[in-house]
Amino acid sequence: MAAGPYYWCLDHKAVEEREGCRSLDRLGPYPSRADAEQAMEKVAQRNEQWDNDPRWNDER
C-alpha cells in the first residue's frame, strides 16, 4: 500500500498517487489522501479570500 504523496487530478476529479496523470493536470502533492480530496475546497476558499483582499482589489 502506498503512503503518498497524493494528488488531486483535475481531469478525473479523483485522488491519485505518484503514478498518475501528468503534473499539468494535478494539484499537490498532499501528505494524505484526505488532504488531496479537499483540494478543490481549499482552492475555492483561497480564491474567495483573494477576491476580497483589498491589496488585490483593482478598484480604487
C-alpha distance matrix in Angstrom:
0.0 3.8 6.6 9.2 12.0 12.6 15.8 18.2 19.5 23.3 23.8 21.4 21.4 17.7 14.7 13.0 10.5 12.3 13.1 15.3 19.0 21.4 21.8 25.1 23.6 21.1 21.3 19.3 17.3 16.5 14.7 13.1 12.5 15.7 17.6 16.9 18.0 21.2 22.0 24.9 26.4 26.4 28.1 30.7 31.4 31.9 34.1 36.2 36.7 37.7 40.0 41.8 41.9 45.6 44.8 43.3 46.0 48.2 50.9 53.4
3.8 0.0 3.8 5.7 8.3 9.4 12.7 15.5 17.0 20.8 21.7 19.7 19.7 16.1 12.7 10.7 7.6 8.9 10.5 12.9 16.4 18.5 18.5 22.0 20.8 18.0 18.1 15.9 13.8 13.2 11.6 10.7 10.5 14.1 15.3 14.3 16.1 19.1 19.4 22.5 24.1 23.9 25.3 28.2 28.9 29.1 31.2 33.5 33.9 34.7 37.1 39.0 38.9 42.5 41.6 40.1 42.9 45.0 47.8 50.3
6.6 3.8 0.0 3.8 6.5 8.4 12.1 15.2 17.4 21.0 22.5 20.8 20.1 16.7 13.0 11.6 8.6 9.8 12.4 14.6 17.8 19.4 18.7 22.1 21.1 17.9 17.2 14.5 12.1 10.9 8.6 8.0 9.1 12.3 13.1 12.9 15.1 17.5 17.9 21.4 22.6 21.9 23.7 26.6 26.9 27.0 29.4 31.6 31.6 32.6 35.2 36.8 36.6 40.2 39.1 38.0 40.8 43.2 46.0 48.2
9.2 5.7 3.8 0.0 2.9 5.0 8.6 12.0 14.3 17.8 19.5 18.2 17.6 14.4 10.6 9.1 6.1 7.0 10.3 12.0 14.9 16.2 15.2 18.5 17.6 14.3 13.6 10.8 8.4 7.7 6.3 6.5 7.6 11.1 11.0 10.2 13.0 15.3 15.0 18.5 20.0 19.1 20.6 23.7 24.2 24.0 26.3 28.7 28.7 29.4 32.0 33.8 33.6 37.1 36.0 34.7 37.6 39.7 42.6 44.9
12.0 8.3 6.5 2.9 0.0 3.8 6.9 10.5 12.9 16.2 18.3 17.5 16.7 14.0 10.3 8.8 6.2 6.3 10.0 11.3 13.7 14.5 12.9 16.2 15.6 12.3 11.3 8.2 5.7 5.8 5.4 6.8 8.2 11.3 10.3 9.2 12.5 14.4 13.5 16.9 18.7 17.5 18.6 21.9 22.5 21.9 24.2 26.8 26.7 27.2 29.8 31.8 31.4 34.8 33.6 32.2 35.2 37.2 40.2 42.5
12.6 9.4 8.4 5.0 3.8 0.0 3.8 7.0 9.7 13.0 15.1 14.0 13.0 10.3 6.6 5.8 4.7 6.5 9.6 9.7 11.7 13.1 11.8 14.7 13.3 9.8 9.0 6.8 5.5 5.1 6.4 6.2 5.8 9.0 8.2 6.1 9.1 11.4 10.6 13.8 15.8 15.1 16.2 19.3 20.2 20.0 22.0 24.5 25.0 25.5 27.8 29.9 29.9 33.5 32.6 30.9 33.6 35.7 38.5 41.0
15.8 12.7 12.1 8.6 6.9 3.8 0.0 3.8 6.3 9.4 11.7 11.3 10.3 8.3 5.6 5.1 6.1 7.4 9.7 8.5 9.3 10.5 9.1 11.3 9.7 6.1 5.6 4.8 5.1 6.1 9.0 9.0 7.9 10.3 8.9 5.6 8.4 10.4 8.6 11.3 14.0 13.4 13.7 16.8 18.3 18.0 19.4 22.2 23.0 23.2 25.3 27.7 27.9 31.4 30.5 28.5 31.0 32.9 35.7 38.4
18.2 15.5 15.2 12.0 10.5 7.0 3.8 0.0 3.8 6.3 9.0 8.5 6.9 5.8 4.7 6.2 8.8 10.6 12.1 9.8 9.6 11.1 10.0 11.1 8.5 5.4 5.1 6.5 8.1 8.5 11.6 10.9 9.0 10.3 9.1 5.4 6.7 8.6 6.6 8.3 11.4 11.7 11.5 14.2 16.2 16.3 17.3 20.0 21.3 21.6 23.2 25.7 26.4 29.9 29.4 27.1 29.3 31.1 33.8 36.6
19.5 17.0 17.4 14.3 12.9 9.7 6.3 3.8 0.0 3.8 5.5 5.5 5.4 5.4 6.1 6.5 9.7 11.1 11.4 8.2 6.9 8.8 8.8 9.3 5.9 4.4 6.6 9.0 10.7 11.9 15.0 14.4 12.1 13.7 12.9 9.1 9.8 11.8 9.7 10.2 13.8 14.4 13.4 15.8 18.5 18.5 18.8 21.6 23.3 23.2 24.5 27.3 28.2 31.6 31.0 28.3 30.4 31.8 34.5 37.5
23.3 20.8 21.0 17.8 16.2 13.0 9.4 6.3 3.8 0.0 3.8 5.8 5.2 7.5 9.3 10.3 13.5 14.6 14.8 11.4 9.2 10.3 10.0 9.0 5.4 5.5 7.4 10.8 13.1 14.3 17.7 17.2 15.0 15.9 14.8 11.2 11.3 12.4 9.9 9.1 12.9 13.8 12.0 13.9 17.0 17.1 16.6 19.5 21.6 21.2 22.0 25.1 26.2 29.5 29.0 26.1 27.9 29.1 31.6 34.8
23.8 21.7 22.5 19.5 18.3 15.1 11.7 9.0 5.5 3.8 0.0 3.8 5.7 8.1 10.6 11.1 14.4 15.5 14.7 11.0 8.4 10.1 11.2 10.1 6.4 8.0 10.8 13.9 15.9 17.3 20.5 19.7 17.2 18.4 17.8 14.1 13.8 15.5 13.5 12.5 16.2 17.5 15.6 17.2 20.5 20.7 20.0 22.7 25.1 24.7 25.1 28.4 29.6 32.8 32.3 29.3 30.8 31.8 34.2 37.6
21.4 19.7 20.8 18.2 17.5 14.0 11.3 8.5 5.5 5.8 3.8 0.0 3.8 5.3 8.4 9.3 12.9 14.9 14.0 10.4 9.0 11.8 13.1 12.9 9.2 9.5 11.9 14.5 16.1 16.9 19.7 18.2 15.2 16.5 16.7 13.1 12.2 14.5 13.3 12.7 16.0 17.8 16.7 18.1 21.2 21.9 21.6 24.0 26.4 26.5 27.0 30.0 31.4 34.7 34.5 31.6 33.2 34.4 36.7 40.1
21.4 19.7 20.1 17.6 16.7 13.0 10.3 6.9 5.4 5.2 5.7 3.8 0.0 3.8 7.2 9.5 13.2 15.5 15.6 12.3 11.3 13.7 14.0 13.9 10.1 9.4 10.6 13.2 15.0 15.1 17.9 16.2 13.2 13.7 13.8 10.5 9.0 11.0 10.2 9.3 12.4 14.4 13.7 14.8 17.8 18.9 18.8 20.9 23.2 23.7 24.3 27.0 28.5 32.0 32.0 29.3 30.8 32.3 34.5 37.8
17.7 16.1 16.7 14.4 14.0 10.3 8.3 5.8 5.4 7.5 8.1 5.3 3.8 0.0 3.8 6.4 10.1 13.0 13.2 10.4 10.6 13.5 13.9 14.7 11.3 9.7 10.7 12.2 13.4 13.1 15.4 13.4 10.1 11.3 12.0 8.6 7.3 10.4 10.1 10.6 13.3 15.0 15.0 16.7 19.1 20.1 20.7 22.8 24.8 25.5 26.5 29.0 30.2 33.8 33.7 31.3 33.0 34.8 37.1 40.2
14.7 12.7 13.0 10.6 10.3 6.6 5.6 4.7 6.1 9.3 10.6 8.4 7.2 3.8 0.0 3.8 6.9 10.1 11.1 9.2 10.4 13.1 13.0 14.7 11.8 9.2 9.6 10.0 10.5 10.0 11.9 9.9 6.9 8.9 9.5 6.2 6.2 9.7 9.5 11.3 13.7 14.6 15.2 17.4 19.2 20.0 21.2 23.4 24.8 25.6 27.1 29.4 30.3 33.9 33.5 31.4 33.5 35.5 37.9 40.9
13.0 10.7 11.6 9.1 8.8 5.8 5.1 6.2 6.5 10.3 11.1 9.3 9.5 6.4 3.8 0.0 3.8 6.7 7.3 5.8 7.9 10.7 11.0 13.4 11.1 8.7 9.9 9.9 9.8 10.3 12.0 10.8 8.5 11.5 11.8 8.5 9.7 12.9 12.1 14.1 16.9 17.3 17.6 20.2 22.0 22.3 23.4 26.0 27.2 27.6 29.3 31.8 32.4 35.9 35.2 33.0 35.4 37.1 39.8 42.7
10.5 7.6 8.6 6.1 6.2 4.7 6.1 8.8 9.7 13.5 14.4 12.9 13.2 10.1 6.9 3.8 0.0 3.8 5.5 6.2 9.3 11.5 11.5 14.7 13.2 10.6 11.4 10.1 9.0 9.7 10.6 10.0 8.7 12.3 12.5 9.8 11.9 14.9 14.1 16.8 19.2 19.1 19.7 22.6 24.0 24.0 25.5 28.2 29.0 29.3 31.4 33.7 33.9 37.4 36.4 34.5 37.1 38.9 41.8 44.5
12.3 8.9 9.8 7.0 6.3 6.5 7.4 10.6 11.1 14.6 15.5 14.9 15.5 13.0 10.1 6.7 3.8 0.0 3.8 5.9 8.8 9.9 9.8 13.4 12.9 10.6 11.7 10.1 8.6 10.6 11.5 12.1 11.7 15.3 14.7 12.2 14.8 17.4 16.0 18.6 21.3 20.6 20.8 24.1 25.5 24.9 26.4 29.4 29.9 29.8 32.1 34.6 34.4 37.8 36.4 34.5 37.3 38.9 42.0 44.6
13.1 10.5 12.4 10.3 10.0 9.6 9.7 12.1 11.4 14.8 14.7 14.0 15.6 13.2 11.1 7.3 5.5 3.8 0.0 3.8 7.1 8.8 10.2 13.5 12.8 11.5 13.6 12.9 11.9 14.0 15.2 15.3 14.2 17.8 17.6 14.7 16.7 19.6 18.2 20.4 23.3 23.1 22.9 26.0 27.8 27.4 28.4 31.5 32.3 32.1 34.1 36.8 36.9 40.2 38.9 36.7 39.4 40.7 43.8 46.5
15.3 12.9 14.6 12.0 11.3 9.7 8.5 9.8 8.2 11.4 11.0 10.4 12.3 10.4 9.2 5.8 6.2 5.9 3.8 0.0 3.8 6.6 8.5 11.2 9.7 8.9 11.7 12.0 11.9 14.0 15.9 15.7 14.0 17.1 16.9 13.5 15.1 18.0 16.3 17.9 21.2 21.3 20.7 23.6 25.8 25.5 26.1 29.2 30.4 30.1 31.8 34.7 35.0 38.3 37.2 34.8 37.2 38.5 41.4 44.3
19.0 16.4 17.8 14.9 13.7 11.7 9.3 9.6 6.9 9.2 8.4 9.0 11.3 10.6 10.4 7.9 9.3 8.8 7.1 3.8 0.0 3.8 6.5 8.2 6.6 7.1 10.6 12.0 12.7 15.1 17.7 17.7 16.0 18.7 18.0 14.3 15.7 18.2 16.0 16.9 20.5 20.7 19.5 22.2 24.8 24.2 24.4 27.6 29.1 28.4 29.9 33.0 33.4 36.5 35.4 32.7 35.0 36.0 39.0 42.0
21.4 18.5 19.4 16.2 14.5 13.1 10.5 11.1 8.8 10.3 10.1 11.8 13.7 13.5 13.1 10.7 11.5 9.9 8.8 6.6 3.8 0.0 3.8 5.5 5.7 6.9 10.3 11.7 12.5 15.6 18.5 19.2 18.0 20.6 19.3 15.8 17.7 19.6 16.8 17.8 21.4 21.0 19.4 22.4 24.9 23.8 23.9 27.3 28.5 27.4 29.0 32.2 32.3 35.2 33.8 31.1 33.6 34.3 37.5 40.3
21.8 18.5 18.7 15.2 12.9 11.8 9.1 10.0 8.8 10.0 11.2 13.1 14.0 13.9 13.0 11.0 11.5 9.8 10.2 8.5 6.5 3.8 0.0 3.8 5.3 5.2 7.6 8.8 9.8 13.2 16.3 17.5 17.0 19.2 17.3 14.1 16.6 17.9 14.7 16.0 19.5 18.5 16.9 20.2 22.3 20.9 21.2 24.7 25.6 24.4 26.3 29.4 29.2 32.1 30.5 28.0 30.6 31.5 34.8 37.5
25.1 22.0 22.1 18.5 16.2 14.7 11.3 11.1 9.3 9.0 10.1 12.9 13.9 14.7 14.7 13.4 14.7 13.4 13.5 11.2 8.2 5.5 3.8 0.0 3.8 5.7 8.2 10.6 12.3 15.5 18.9 20.0 19.2 21.0 18.9 15.7 17.7 18.5 15.1 15.5 19.1 18.3 16.0 19.0 21.5 19.9 19.5 23.2 24.3 22.8 24.2 27.6 27.5 30.3 28.8 26.0 28.4 28.9 32.2 35.0
23.6 20.8 21.1 17.6 15.6 13.3 9.7 8.5 5.9 5.4 6.4 9.2 10.1 11.3 11.8 11.1 13.2 12.9 12.8 9.7 6.6 5.7 5.3 3.8 0.0 3.8 7.2 10.2 12.2 14.7 18.2 18.6 17.2 18.8 17.1 13.6 15.0 16.1 13.0 13.1 16.9 16.8 14.6 17.3 20.1 19.2 18.8 22.2 23.7 22.7 23.9 27.2 27.6 30.6 29.5 26.6 28.8 29.6 32.5 35.6
21.1 18.0 17.9 14.3 12.3 9.8 6.1 5.4 4.4 5.5 8.0 9.5 9.4 9.7 9.2 8.7 10.6 10.6 11.5 8.9 7.1 6.9 5.2 5.7 3.8 0.0 3.8 6.5 8.6 10.9 14.4 14.9 13.7 15.4 13.5 10.1 12.0 13.1 10.0 11.0 14.6 14.1 12.7 15.7 18.1 17.2 17.5 20.8 22.0 21.4 23.0 26.0 26.3 29.5 28.5 25.9 28.3 29.5 32.5 35.4
21.3 18.1 17.2 13.6 11.3 9.0 5.6 5.1 6.6 7.4 10.8 11.9 10.6 10.7 9.6 9.9 11.4 11.7 13.6 11.7 10.6 10.3 7.6 8.2 7.2 3.8 0.0 3.8 6.5 8.3 12.1 12.9 12.3 13.4 10.8 8.0 10.4 10.7 7.3 8.9 12.1 10.9 9.8 13.3 15.1 14.1 14.9 18.2 19.0 18.6 20.6 23.3 23.4 26.7 25.7 23.4 25.9 27.6 30.5 33.2
19.3 15.9 14.5 10.8 8.2 6.8 4.8 6.5 9.0 10.8 13.9 14.5 13.2 12.2 10.0 9.9 10.1 10.1 12.9 12.0 12.0 11.7 8.8 10.6 10.2 6.5 3.8 0.0 2.9 5.1 8.8 10.3 10.7 12.1 9.3 7.1 10.6 10.9 8.1 10.9 13.3 11.6 11.5 15.2 16.2 15.0 16.7 19.7 19.9 19.8 22.3 24.6 24.3 27.7 26.4 24.6 27.5 29.3 32.4 34.8
17.3 13.8 12.1 8.4 5.7 5.5 5.1 8.1 10.7 13.1 15.9 16.1 15.0 13.4 10.5 9.8 9.0 8.6 11.9 11.9 12.7 12.5 9.8 12.3 12.2 8.6 6.5 2.9 0.0 3.8 6.7 8.9 10.0 11.9 9.3 7.7 11.5 12.3 10.1 13.3 15.4 13.6 14.0 17.6 18.3 17.2 19.2 22.1 22.0 22.0 24.7 26.8 26.3 29.7 28.3 26.8 29.8 31.7 34.8 37.1
16.5 13.2 10.9 7.7 5.8 5.1 6.1 8.5 11.9 14.3 17.3 16.9 15.1 13.1 10.0 10.3 9.7 10.6 14.0 14.0 15.1 15.6 13.2 15.5 14.7 10.9 8.3 5.1 3.8 0.0 3.8 5.6 7.3 8.6 5.9 5.6 9.3 9.9 8.7 12.4 13.7 12.0 13.4 16.7 16.9 16.3 18.8 21.2 21.1 21.7 24.5 26.2 25.8 29.4 28.4 27.1 29.9 32.3 35.1 37.3
14.7 11.6 8.6 6.3 5.4 6.4 9.0 11.6 15.0 17.7 20.5 19.7 17.9 15.4 11.9 12.0 10.6 11.5 15.2 15.9 17.7 18.5 16.3 18.9 18.2 14.4 12.1 8.8 6.7 3.8 0.0 3.8 7.1 8.6 6.8 7.9 11.1 11.9 11.7 15.5 16.2 14.5 16.6 19.6 19.3 19.0 21.9 24.0 23.5 24.5 27.3 28.7 28.2 31.8 30.8 29.8 32.8 35.3 38.0 40.1
13.1 10.7 8.0 6.5 6.8 6.2 9.0 10.9 14.4 17.2 19.7 18.2 16.2 13.4 9.9 10.8 10.0 12.1 15.3 15.7 17.7 19.2 17.5 20.0 18.6 14.9 12.9 10.3 8.9 5.6 3.8 0.0 3.8 5.3 5.3 6.5 8.8 10.2 11.0 14.6 15.2 14.4 16.7 19.3 19.2 19.6 22.4 24.1 24.1 25.5 28.0 29.3 29.4 33.0 32.4 31.3 34.0 36.6 39.1 41.4
12.5 10.5 9.1 7.6 8.2 5.8 7.9 9.0 12.1 15.0 17.2 15.2 13.2 10.1 6.9 8.5 8.7 11.7 14.2 14.0 16.0 18.0 17.0 19.2 17.2 13.7 12.3 10.7 10.0 7.3 7.1 3.8 0.0 3.8 5.5 5.1 6.2 8.8 10.1 13.2 14.0 14.2 16.3 18.6 19.1 19.9 22.2 23.9 24.5 25.9 28.0 29.6 30.1 33.8 33.4 32.0 34.4 36.9 39.3 41.8
15.7 14.1 12.3 11.1 11.3 9.0 10.3 10.3 13.7 15.9 18.4 16.5 13.7 11.3 8.9 11.5 12.3 15.3 17.8 17.1 18.7 20.6 19.2 21.0 18.8 15.4 13.4 12.1 11.9 8.6 8.6 5.3 3.8 0.0 3.8 5.4 5.0 6.5 8.9 11.8 11.7 12.0 14.8 16.5 16.6 18.0 20.4 21.7 22.2 24.1 26.1 27.3 28.0 31.8 31.7 30.5 32.6 35.3 37.5 40.0
17.6 15.3 13.1 11.0 10.3 8.2 8.9 9.1 12.9 14.8 17.8 16.7 13.8 12.0 9.5 11.8 12.5 14.7 17.6 16.9 18.0 19.3 17.3 18.9 17.1 13.5 10.8 9.3 9.3 5.9 6.8 5.3 5.5 3.8 0.0 3.8 5.4 5.2 6.5 10.0 10.0 9.3 12.0 14.3 14.1 14.9 17.5 19.1 19.3 20.9 23.2 24.5 24.8 28.6 28.3 27.1 29.5 32.2 34.5 36.8
16.9 14.3 12.9 10.2 9.2 6.1 5.6 5.4 9.1 11.2 14.1 13.1 10.5 8.6 6.2 8.5 9.8 12.2 14.7 13.5 14.3 15.8 14.1 15.7 13.6 10.1 8.0 7.1 7.7 5.6 7.9 6.5 5.1 5.4 3.8 0.0 3.8 5.3 5.1 8.5 9.9 9.7 11.3 13.9 14.7 15.3 17.3 19.3 20.1 21.2 23.2 25.0 25.5 29.3 28.9 27.2 29.5 31.9 34.4 36.9
18.0 16.1 15.1 13.0 12.5 9.1 8.4 6.7 9.8 11.3 13.8 12.2 9.0 7.3 6.2 9.7 11.9 14.8 16.7 15.1 15.7 17.7 16.6 17.7 15.0 12.0 10.4 10.6 11.5 9.3 11.1 8.8 6.2 5.0 5.4 3.8 0.0 3.8 5.6 7.7 8.6 9.8 11.6 13.2 14.3 15.8 17.5 19.0 20.3 21.8 23.3 25.0 26.1 29.9 29.9 28.1 30.1 32.5 34.6 37.4
21.2 19.1 17.5 15.3 14.4 11.4 10.4 8.6 11.8 12.4 15.5 14.5 11.0 10.4 9.7 12.9 14.9 17.4 19.6 18.0 18.2 19.6 17.9 18.5 16.1 13.1 10.7 10.9 12.3 9.9 11.9 10.2 8.8 6.5 5.2 5.3 3.8 0.0 3.8 5.7 5.3 6.3 8.8 10.1 10.7 12.4 14.4 15.6 16.7 18.5 20.0 21.5 22.6 26.4 26.6 25.0 26.9 29.5 31.5 34.1
22.0 19.4 17.9 15.0 13.5 10.6 8.6 6.6 9.7 9.9 13.5 13.3 10.2 10.1 9.5 12.1 14.1 16.0 18.2 16.3 16.0 16.8 14.7 15.1 13.0 10.0 7.3 8.1 10.1 8.7 11.7 11.0 10.1 8.9 6.5 5.1 5.6 3.8 0.0 3.8 5.5 5.2 6.3 8.8 10.0 10.7 12.3 14.4 15.4 16.5 18.2 20.2 21.0 24.7 24.6 22.7 24.7 27.1 29.4 32.1
24.9 22.5 21.4 18.5 16.9 13.8 11.3 8.3 10.2 9.1 12.5 12.7 9.3 10.6 11.3 14.1 16.8 18.6 20.4 17.9 16.9 17.8 16.0 15.5 13.1 11.0 8.9 10.9 13.3 12.4 15.5 14.6 13.2 11.8 10.0 8.5 7.7 5.7 3.8 0.0 3.8 5.3 4.9 6.2 8.6 9.8 10.4 12.3 14.2 15.2 16.2 18.4 19.8 23.4 23.6 21.4 23.0 25.2 27.3 30.3
26.4 24.1 22.6 20.0 18.7 15.8 14.0 11.4 13.8 12.9 16.2 16.0 12.4 13.3 13.7 16.9 19.2 21.3 23.3 21.2 20.5 21.4 19.5 19.1 16.9 14.6 12.1 13.3 15.4 13.7 16.2 15.2 14.0 11.7 10.0 9.9 8.6 5.3 5.5 3.8 0.0 3.8 5.4 5.2 6.2 8.6 9.9 10.7 12.4 14.3 15.3 16.8 18.4 22.1 22.8 21.0 22.4 25.0 26.7 29.5
26.4 23.9 21.9 19.1 17.5 15.1 13.4 11.7 14.4 13.8 17.5 17.8 14.4 15.0 14.6 17.3 19.1 20.6 23.1 21.3 20.7 21.0 18.5 18.3 16.8 14.1 10.9 11.6 13.6 12.0 14.5 14.4 14.2 12.0 9.3 9.7 9.8 6.3 5.2 5.3 3.8 0.0 3.8 5.4 5.1 6.1 8.5 9.8 10.5 12.2 14.0 15.5 16.3 20.1 20.3 18.7 20.7 23.4 25.5 28.0
28.1 25.3 23.7 20.6 18.6 16.2 13.7 11.5 13.4 12.0 15.6 16.7 13.7 15.0 15.2 17.6 19.7 20.8 22.9 20.7 19.5 19.4 16.9 16.0 14.6 12.7 9.8 11.5 14.0 13.4 16.6 16.7 16.3 14.8 12.0 11.3 11.6 8.8 6.3 4.9 5.4 3.8 0.0 3.8 5.5 5.2 6.0 8.6 9.9 10.5 12.0 14.3 15.2 18.8 18.8 16.7 18.5 20.9 23.2 25.9
30.7 28.2 26.6 23.7 21.9 19.3 16.8 14.2 15.8 13.9 17.2 18.1 14.8 16.7 17.4 20.2 22.6 24.1 26.0 23.6 22.2 22.4 20.2 19.0 17.3 15.7 13.3 15.2 17.6 16.7 19.6 19.3 18.6 16.5 14.3 13.9 13.2 10.1 8.8 6.2 5.2 5.4 3.8 0.0 3.8 5.5 5.1 6.2 8.7 9.9 10.4 12.4 14.2 17.8 18.6 16.4 17.5 20.0 21.7 24.6
31.4 28.9 26.9 24.2 22.5 20.2 18.3 16.2 18.5 17.0 20.5 21.2 17.8 19.1 19.2 22.0 24.0 25.5 27.8 25.8 24.8 24.9 22.3 21.5 20.1 18.1 15.1 16.2 18.3 16.9 19.3 19.2 19.1 16.6 14.1 14.7 14.3 10.7 10.0 8.6 6.2 5.1 5.5 3.8 0.0 3.8 5.5 5.2 6.3 8.7 9.9 10.9 12.3 16.1 17.0 15.5 16.8 19.8 21.4 23.9
31.9 29.1 27.0 24.0 21.9 20.0 18.0 16.3 18.5 17.1 20.7 21.9 18.9 20.1 20.0 22.3 24.0 24.9 27.4 25.5 24.2 23.8 20.9 19.9 19.2 17.2 14.1 15.0 17.2 16.3 19.0 19.6 19.9 18.0 14.9 15.3 15.8 12.4 10.7 9.8 8.6 6.1 5.2 5.5 3.8 0.0 3.8 5.3 5.0 6.1 8.4 9.9 10.3 14.1 14.3 12.7 14.7 17.6 19.7 22.0
34.1 31.2 29.4 26.3 24.2 22.0 19.4 17.3 18.8 16.6 20.0 21.6 18.8 20.7 21.2 23.4 25.5 26.4 28.4 26.1 24.4 23.9 21.2 19.5 18.8 17.5 14.9 16.7 19.2 18.8 21.9 22.4 22.2 20.4 17.5 17.3 17.5 14.4 12.3 10.4 9.9 8.5 6.0 5.1 5.5 3.8 0.0 3.8 5.4 5.1 6.0 8.6 9.8 13.2 13.7 11.3 12.7 15.2 17.2 19.9
36.2 33.5 31.6 28.7 26.8 24.5 22.2 20.0 21.6 19.5 22.7 24.0 20.9 22.8 23.4 26.0 28.2 29.4 31.5 29.2 27.6 27.3 24.7 23.2 22.2 20.8 18.2 19.7 22.1 21.2 24.0 24.1 23.9 21.7 19.1 19.3 19.0 15.6 14.4 12.3 10.7 9.8 8.6 6.2 5.2 5.3 3.8 0.0 3.8 5.5 5.1 6.3 8.6 12.0 13.5 11.7 12.2 15.2 16.4 19.0
36.7 33.9 31.6 28.7 26.7 25.0 23.0 21.3 23.3 21.6 25.1 26.4 23.2 24.8 24.8 27.2 29.0 29.9 32.3 30.4 29.1 28.5 25.6 24.3 23.7 22.0 19.0 19.9 22.0 21.1 23.5 24.1 24.5 22.2 19.3 20.1 20.3 16.7 15.4 14.2 12.4 10.5 9.9 8.7 6.3 5.0 5.4 3.8 0.0 3.8 5.5 5.3 6.1 9.8 11.0 10.0 11.2 14.7 16.1 18.1
37.7 34.7 32.6 29.4 27.2 25.5 23.2 21.6 23.2 21.2 24.7 26.5 23.7 25.5 25.6 27.6 29.3 29.8 32.1 30.1 28.4 27.4 24.4 22.8 22.7 21.4 18.6 19.8 22.0 21.7 24.5 25.5 25.9 24.1 20.9 21.2 21.8 18.5 16.5 15.2 14.3 12.2 10.5 9.9 8.7 6.1 5.1 5.5 3.8 0.0 3.8 5.3 5.0 8.4 8.6 6.8 8.6 11.7 13.8 15.9
40.0 37.1 35.2 32.0 29.8 27.8 25.3 23.2 24.5 22.0 25.1 27.0 24.3 26.5 27.1 29.3 31.4 32.1 34.1 31.8 29.9 29.0 26.3 24.2 23.9 23.0 20.6 22.3 24.7 24.5 27.3 28.0 28.0 26.1 23.2 23.2 23.3 20.0 18.2 16.2 15.3 14.0 12.0 10.4 9.9 8.4 6.0 5.1 5.5 3.8 0.0 3.8 5.7 8.3 9.6 7.2 7.3 10.1 11.5 14.2
41.8 39.0 36.8 33.8 31.8 29.9 27.7 25.7 27.3 25.1 28.4 30.0 27.0 29.0 29.4 31.8 33.7 34.6 36.8 34.7 33.0 32.2 29.4 27.6 27.2 26.0 23.3 24.6 26.8 26.2 28.7 29.3 29.6 27.3 24.5 25.0 25.0 21.5 20.2 18.4 16.8 15.5 14.3 12.4 10.9 9.9 8.6 6.3 5.3 5.3 3.8 0.0 3.8 6.2 8.8 7.8 7.3 10.9 11.5 13.4
41.9 38.9 36.6 33.6 31.4 29.9 27.9 26.4 28.2 26.2 29.6 31.4 28.5 30.2 30.3 32.4 33.9 34.4 36.9 35.0 33.4 32.3 29.2 27.5 27.6 26.3 23.4 24.3 26.3 25.8 28.2 29.4 30.1 28.0 24.8 25.5 26.1 22.6 21.0 19.8 18.4 16.3 15.2 14.2 12.3 10.3 9.8 8.6 6.1 5.0 5.7 3.8 0.0 3.8 5.4 5.6 6.4 10.2 11.5 12.7
45.6 42.5 40.2 37.1 34.8 33.5 31.4 29.9 31.6 29.5 32.8 34.7 32.0 33.8 33.9 35.9 37.4 37.8 40.2 38.3 36.5 35.2 32.1 30.3 30.6 29.5 26.7 27.7 29.7 29.4 31.8 33.0 33.8 31.8 28.6 29.3 29.9 26.4 24.7 23.4 22.1 20.1 18.8 17.8 16.1 14.1 13.2 12.0 9.8 8.4 8.3 6.2 3.8 0.0 3.8 5.3 4.9 8.4 9.1 9.4
44.8 41.6 39.1 36.0 33.6 32.6 30.5 29.4 31.0 29.0 32.3 34.5 32.0 33.7 33.5 35.2 36.4 36.4 38.9 37.2 35.4 33.8 30.5 28.8 29.5 28.5 25.7 26.4 28.3 28.4 30.8 32.4 33.4 31.7 28.3 28.9 29.9 26.6 24.6 23.6 22.8 20.3 18.8 18.6 17.0 14.3 13.7 13.5 11.0 8.6 9.6 8.8 5.4 3.8 0.0 3.8 5.7 8.3 10.3 10.4
43.3 40.1 38.0 34.7 32.2 30.9 28.5 27.1 28.3 26.1 29.3 31.6 29.3 31.3 31.4 33.0 34.5 34.5 36.7 34.8 32.7 31.1 28.0 26.0 26.6 25.9 23.4 24.6 26.8 27.1 29.8 31.3 32.0 30.5 27.1 27.2 28.1 25.0 22.7 21.4 21.0 18.7 16.7 16.4 15.5 12.7 11.3 11.7 10.0 6.8 7.2 7.8 5.6 5.3 3.8 0.0 3.8 6.2 9.0 10.4
46.0 42.9 40.8 37.6 35.2 33.6 31.0 29.3 30.4 27.9 30.8 33.2 30.8 33.0 33.5 35.4 37.1 37.3 39.4 37.2 35.0 33.6 30.6 28.4 28.8 28.3 25.9 27.5 29.8 29.9 32.8 34.0 34.4 32.6 29.5 29.5 30.1 26.9 24.7 23.0 22.4 20.7 18.5 17.5 16.8 14.7 12.7 12.2 11.2 8.6 7.3 7.3 6.4 4.9 5.7 3.8 0.0 3.8 5.5 7.4
48.2 45.0 43.2 39.7 37.2 35.7 32.9 31.1 31.8 29.1 31.8 34.4 32.3 34.8 35.5 37.1 38.9 38.9 40.7 38.5 36.0 34.3 31.5 28.9 29.6 29.5 27.6 29.3 31.7 32.3 35.3 36.6 36.9 35.3 32.2 31.9 32.5 29.5 27.1 25.2 25.0 23.4 20.9 20.0 19.8 17.6 15.2 15.2 14.7 11.7 10.1 10.9 10.2 8.4 8.3 6.2 3.8 0.0 3.8 6.2
50.9 47.8 46.0 42.6 40.2 38.5 35.7 33.8 34.5 31.6 34.2 36.7 34.5 37.1 37.9 39.8 41.8 42.0 43.8 41.4 39.0 37.5 34.8 32.2 32.5 32.5 30.5 32.4 34.8 35.1 38.0 39.1 39.3 37.5 34.5 34.4 34.6 31.5 29.4 27.3 26.7 25.5 23.2 21.7 21.4 19.7 17.2 16.4 16.1 13.8 11.5 11.5 11.5 9.1 10.3 9.0 5.5 3.8 0.0 3.8
53.4 50.3 48.2 44.9 42.5 41.0 38.4 36.6 37.5 34.8 37.6 40.1 37.8 40.2 40.9 42.7 44.5 44.6 46.5 44.3 42.0 40.3 37.5 35.0 35.6 35.4 33.2 34.8 37.1 37.3 40.1 41.4 41.8 40.0 36.8 36.9 37.4 34.1 32.1 30.3 29.5 28.0 25.9 24.6 23.9 22.0 19.9 19.0 18.1 15.9 14.2 13.4 12.7 9.4 10.4 10.4 7.4 6.2 3.8 0.0
